[in-house]
Each structure stands twice: as structure tokens, then as C-alpha cells.
Amino acid sequence: MTLNNGSITDAWQTKKDEWQAVYRRPLTPAMFLERSRVAYRDVEAAVYGERRLTYYELWERVHRLANALASLGIDKGDRVGVLAPNTLMALEAHLAVPLGGWVLVPINIRLNAHEIAYILDHAETKALLVDASLWAEQASMLKERKMLQVLIVDQLASFEPYEENQKIHASRGKHGNHETHASHETHANQKRHEKHDTQTDYERHRDHEEHRQRLQDYETLIRDASSSTHPLGVRDEWDMISIHYTSGTTGRPKGVMLHHRGAYLNALAE
């Protein structure tokens, strides 16, 4: 071992990392699906409504999701939230997020908007996968979460009527205000209020466009993503795998951090 102006500690750490890369794999639940793909390739792995996936098909979709998240700029260690009941998307997210070395933040769907907002902000969630049934309920709150860079929505196309209703409501409110002003105010005041309304419309449109740029349809994302094997993003089994929050019945929700090693051993013990 040659030392070039470096400490013995640094040199030892470098060699240790090299040895671990060759002789040691971190304990992580992300390894389970890889084995199942080989051992039970054509066995039914998941049933959701009319859909049925074999272990190989599930493995492929999980790796597609991991590749998609990486292509969207989600970096190792970033928090990825899941706001969904027991759906296929939730299952695949629980497998893909640890695989990529990201931190999973599952959120209780029974919490109210204020509690969900607190968890998203406190965990510094960068991406969120949200179920269609919850999107309409939490859309306004999610639009205000500036830290969220990506919103992946299951069945995004089903939200078009909701967004059209929002546009119609905004349009009606604008014309209604003009009629009120016309009957009670002078022409000069009308101009002042029209200018104010125009600025409000611009800001609303800008926020709407920024929000739409964050939106991704889940199935479209899976379909268009690379089908190549996503490399295991876990280098250390003590890295954080997830943050689980309490319901906050006695105050604000509290986050509990779990690591890959603990999750792996707990799964084996079940």
C-alpha cells in the first residue's frame, strides 16, 4: 500500500471500500425481488383488480420506475413520498425507492391536508407518488409545496375534468366581480380593479403552469422509462431506507428513521 501525502486512515478507508465492493453486499430488502425474479420468474406475484403480474413483470416495472425517478433528477438520499392506499403503484414504489438508494416516506392516507403538508415539508420530500383517489382532495395543498419537484399521479388523465372545473370557477369569479364593480364603482375604479384582476390571473396562470410541469402520469412514466436493470443504489446497509411518521395525536407527527439493515433483518424475522 503506497501512501502519497495521505494519512494512513484515508488510505485504509480507500482499501476498505474496495474490499467491500468485491466481497460484501449490503443487507437490504431491495435484494429480495432480484432473487424472486430468478427463482419464481413466471409465478404470480401481484394481483390488483383485473391486473396480474408475475415476479418477472413486477421486477421489470420496478426497475422502470427506478430508472424514471433517476431520469427526473432524484438524487441518492432524496426523499420520495407515497400517498396511496394498497395499490399496485404503492407496491412498486416500496420496491423501487430503496433499490435506487432514495428514502421512502409513506404517508397515512387518513391524515388531513395540514398534517400531510407538515410531513412533506418536514421530510424535505422531493418527489411524491399520489393515488388518483387522493389527488382531488389534496390538489390545492400539493400545489403549495414548493419543495416538491416531481408529482407522479396514478391515472393523471382522470383529473382533466377537475382542472377544467377550476378554470370555469376562476372565470366565473372574474366576470362576477366585474359586474359588481360596474354597478357600484366609477369607471376609474373599474380600471384599477381590472388591472388587479389581470395580475391575479397572470399569477394564477403562472402557478398553474409551474404545477403542471411537475406532474407526471404514472403509467406513462413506466411505459416510457428504460427497461434496463437499475444498479443497486445502496452502498452502506446503515443508510436510511425510510422515514415513518406517527399520526400526531398528541402534537405534530414524529418521524422515525429506519436503515436498510434493520428493514432486511425485520423482513427475515416476520
N, C-alpha and C positions, 0 to 999 in steps of 0.2 A: 504494500500500500504506500503510494508516494504522496507526500504532503507538499503542496505548493502554496506557501504562505497562508495556509488554512489551519484551523485548530484541529486537534485530534477528535474533538466532539463532532465537528462538522463532517469530517471525513468518515467517521464511524456511522453517522446518520445516513450518509450517502450510500455506503455499502449495505447498511441495514435495509434501506429502501429497495436496493437492487435484489437482495436475497429474498425479501418478502414478495417481490413481484414474480419471482421464479418459483418459490417453494410454498407460498402461503396465499390462500384466498380468504378474503374477509367473510365472516359469518353474516349472512343477510338473507331475508326472505325472498329477495329477488332471484336467488338461485333455484327456488323450488319449481317455478314454471319451466325452466330450461330442462330439468330432469323429466318432468311430466310430458313435455313435448316429445322426448325421445322414447320414454317407457310406455306412454299411453297416447300415441300420436292420433289415432282415429277414434278414441273413446270420447263420448260426450262429456264436455267439461262444464258447460253453462247453458241454462235454459231461461229465456226471458220472453214471456208471451209466446208468440209463434216462432221465435228465433231460437236456433240451437247451434252451438259452436263446439267443435272438437277441441282438444287441447292444442293441436297444431294451429287451428284457426284463431283460437284465443291468443296464442303466443304471437302469431303474426300481427294481429290487431294491436296488441300491447306494444310491440316494437315499432309499429307505425305511429302510435301515439307518442312514444318517447322521441322518435325522430322528428315528429311535428313540433313538439314542445321545444326541442333544441333549435329547430329552424326559426322559431318565433323569438329567439333571443333569451330564453330562460336559461340562466347560468347555474352551474353546480352550487348547491346550497340555497338557491332561491326557494321561497315558499310557494307552494301550489295548493290552493284551496279546492275543496269538493263540497258543493252544496246540492245534495241529491239524496233521494231515498235509495232503496236497494235496486238499482238499475244496472244494466249492462255497462253503461258509462262509468258508474261508480266503481264497479269491479275492476274494469280495465285501468282506471286511474290509480287504484290502490296497488296495482302491479307495476304500472309504467313509471310512476313518480319515484319510487325507491330505486328502480332499475337505473334511472338517469342520474341518481345522486342528488335529486331535489328533495325538499322536505314537504311531506304531506300534511295538510291542515284540514281534516274532516270537520264539518260544521253540522251541528244538530239542526235539522230542518224545522224543529218545533220552536226555535228561538224567534223572538221578534226582530224587526228590522234594526232597532237600536243595538241590540246585543250582537247581531251578525256584523253590523258595521264596526263595532268595537273590536271584535275578534279579527276581522280582516285588517284593520289598521294596526292593532297591537302586534299581530304576527308578521306585519310588513309583507302581506301576500301580494305576489307579483302577477300571478295568473289564477283564474278561478274557472272551474268547470261547474256549470249550474244546470239543473234539470229544467225541462220546459215548464213543468207544473209550478215551479217556484219563480220563474223569471218575471212573469206578470206581477206577482206580489211584491217583488223586491227591486223592480227595474229602476225606480226613482232613487232608491238608496244606493244601488250599484253605480249609477251614473255619477254620483258624487264622490266615489272612491278614486281619487286621482292617482293613488299608488298602483292601482290595478292597471297593468299594461295590456293584458290579454283576458278577454272574456269568451270562454268556449261554451256555447249553448247547445244543448241537445234539442234537435228539431227547431232550429232557428227560424225556418220558413213559416212556422205556425204563429210567429209573433208579428207578422206583417199587419194583420187587422188591428192589433193593439197599437202599433206605431201610427197607422192611419187615423185611428180614433184620437190619438194625442194631437195630430196635426189639425184635425177637424175642430177639436176642442179649443186649441190655441187660436184658430182662425175665427171661430165664433166669438171668443172672448175679445178679440181685437175689434171686430165690427161692432160688437155690443158697446164697447167703450166709446167708439166714435159717435154712435147715435146718442149716447148720454151727453157727451160733451157738446154735440151740436145743438141740443135743446136748452142747455143751461149756461154755456160759456160764449165768450166773444170769439170772433174769427182769429184774433191773435193768440188767444189761449188754445184754440183748436190746433194751430200750427205747432205750438210748443208741445202739446201732448202727442201730436202725430210724430214729431221728432223723437220724443221719448219712447213711443211705441216702436218706432223703426229701430232704435238702438236695442231695445229689448228683443225684438225679433232677430236681429243680427246675432246677438249673444246667444239666444236660444238655438239658432241655426248652427252657430259655430260649435256650441257644446254638443249638439245632436250629431254633427259630423264627426267630431272627435270621438264621441262614444261609439258611433258606427264603425270607425276604423279599428276599434279594439275588439269588435265582435267577430267570432268565428263559428261557423256551423260545425258541430262535432263530426257528423258522418262525412261531410265534405272534406274536413281536415284529415280524417283517417284514410279516405279514398285517395287523396292526392299526395299523401306522405310517402316517403321512401319505404320500401318493404325490406330493406337490408337490415341485418342484425345490428341492433344498437349496442355499443360497447357498455359493459358494466361501469357505471359512474361512481361506484363505491370503492374508495382506496383504503379506508380505515373503518373497521367494524364498529368503532366507537363513535362514528359520525352520527349526527342526528337523522332519524328516519321520519319522525312525525312529531307534531305538537297537538295534543288533545286538550280541549278546553272544557272546564266544568260548566254547569248550567247557570252559574252566577246567582243562585237563590239567596245567598247571604251577602251579596255585593257584586262586583264585576267578575266576569268569568276569569278563571285562573288557568294558565297554560301549563301543561305537563309535557316535558320533552322526553322522548324515547330514542334510544340508539338502535342501530341495526343488529348488533349482537344480542341485545335484550329481546328484541322482537323475534329474532330467529330462534332463540332458546325457548321463549314462551310458546311459539308455534309448535315446536317439537314436544313440549310438555302437555299440550292440550289433548 
